[in-house]
Amino acid sequence: TRASVPSAARSVSRGVLECTLQVETTSAAQSSVAQLLPAAQRLLDDFPSGVALEMAANGAASVTLRTTYLSPRMRVSRPVVELNGVKDDSAMFVFVREELEEVAEAIAESPAVREQ
């Protein structure tokens, strides 16, 4: 999905930023349909999803992303979607930056790996 950021991010509170994203287009990077019908690939490239969302409901192509920075390596983002005057912020994405060595150690120490 390609989106634009129509305005600068704003600080909501200490460690929390909000920015609004405007969905513009969507494309299928890997499509089983295009594998079966190669000519269909151009239909899947740069679909004007922002326009389609706005046709479905006014404001549907816009989402506010509220991100809380918990540490230099961890943040939690909540997309805040508003449709017909109703806000929904129940979704959550957690991002943790790990060093490759830490990931390898965690995998090696997991019970599923040790049992094999």
Secondary structure, 3 states (H helix, E strand, C coil): CEEECCCCCEEEECCEEEEEEEEEEECCCCCHHHHHCHHHHHHHCCECHHHHHHHHCCCCCEEEEEEEEEECCEEEEEEEEEECCEEECCCCEEEECCCHHHHHHHHHHCHHHHHC
